[in-house]
C-alpha cells in the first residue's frame, strides 16, 4: 500500500477540498446539458455529418449503458452493442464496438460503452483507457468521472478517485451519487465516521435518496447494530432507482438476526441479475454459497 497517499489525513483534506470545490462551482445551465445530449452534437465532435441525426435525436443512459435515438448508422451500431450489454454479452459488445471504432474513434457512445463493457469483463486498464477517451471527447459529462473514480478505488488509488469525484462535482454539483461514492470510499477503509458525513451530506440534499440511505444502513451493519440496519434498509423505496447491493445487506442483516428465510429470499433476488455491477467486485459463487447456507438453516 502506498504510504503517504494512503494516510487518512491526506484523504480527509482531499475530500474536504472536493466538497468545497463542488459547492463553489456554478451549476451547469440547462442549455449546456441539452446541447450535450443532442446526437448531432456528438456526431459533430466525432467528425461525422451531423445531418445523419434528426434535430430531436439524443443519447440517453439506462443501467449505465448509452443508447441513441434516431436511425443513423452509428446509432444503430451502438444500440446493437447496448442490447448485447443488457443481455450480459459484454465480449460481443466489445467485438462490435471495437470494429465500429476504427471509423469513428471520437464517437462518445462507443467509447463510454466500451469502458462499461471492459469494466464488467474485469479488464480495468482497458476500461479506464476508454473512459479517459470518452472524457476527452465530452469533458462536461460528470458520469465518466464517476466511472473512472470507481476504477481507481478498486486499485486502492484513493487520492486519484477523490480527484475524479471532484471533477464530477465541478460539472454537476447536484449529482447525489458522487457524495455516496465518497462515503463508500471511507466505508471500505473502515473510516465509518467519515463515511457517515458524506452519506448525511447527500441526505441533507435529498433525505430519501436510496443509495445514501443504504450507506447509513451499511454503517449500522458494520457497527453491529443489526436492528437499526434493518429498520434503515426497510426505509429504502425499491420502486425507485437503487443500488442492488441493498439485497446483499438486507440478506446479511437478516442472517445475523437469524431470519434465514428472508436472507434466502434476498440472496435469490440478488442472483437474478448476475450482470449487475455488484458482481464486478463480488463473487457469484460466494453469494450462491451464502444462499445455500441460509437454506440449510431453514431446513433445521
C-alpha positions, 0 to 999 in steps of 0.5 A: 500500500502506498504510504503517504497517499494512503494516510487518512489525513491526506484523504480527509483534506482531499475530500474536504477540498472536493466538497468545497470545490463542488459547492463553489462551482456554478451549476451547469445551465440547462442549455449546456446539458441539452446541447450535450445530449443532442446526437448531432452534437456528438456526431459533430465532435466525432467528425461525422455529418451531423445531418445523419441525426434528426434535430430531436435525436439524443443519447440517453443512459439506462443501467449505465449503458448509452443508447441513441435515438434516431436511425443513423448508422452509428446509432444503430451500431451502438444500440446493437452493442447496448442490447448485447450489454443488457443481455450480459454479452459484454465480449460481443459488445466489445467485438462490435464496438471495437470494429465500429471504432476504427471509423469513428474513434471520437464517437462518445457512445462507443467509447463510454460503452466500451469502458462499461463493457471492459469494466464488467469483463474485469479488464480495468486498464482497458476500461479506464483507457476508454473512459479517459477517451470518452472524457476527452471527447465530452469533458462536461459529462460528470458520469465518466468521472464517476466511472473512472473514480470507481476504477481507481478505488478498486486499485486502492488509488484513493487520492486519484478517485477523490480527484475524479469525484471532484471533477464530477462535482465541478460539472454537476454539483447536484449529482447525489451519487458522487457524495455516496461514492465518497462515503463508500470510499471511507466505508471500505477503509473502515473510516465509518465516521467519515463515511457517515458525513458524506452519506448525511451530506447527500441526505441533507440534499435529498433525505430519501435518496436510496443509495445514501440511505443504504450507506447509513444502513451499511454503517449500522451493519458494520457497527453491529447494530443489526436492528437499526440496519434493518429498520434503515434498509426497510426505509429504502423505496425499491420502486425507485432507482437503487443500488442492488447491493441493498439485497446483499445487506438486507440478506446479511442483516437478516442472517445475523438476526437469524431470519434465514428465510428472508436472507434466502429470499434476498440472496435469490433476488440478488442472483437474478441479475448476475450482470449487475455491477455488484458482481464486478467486485463480488463473487457469484459463487460466494453469494450462491454459497451464502444462499445455500447456507441460509437454506440449510438453516431453514431446513433445521 
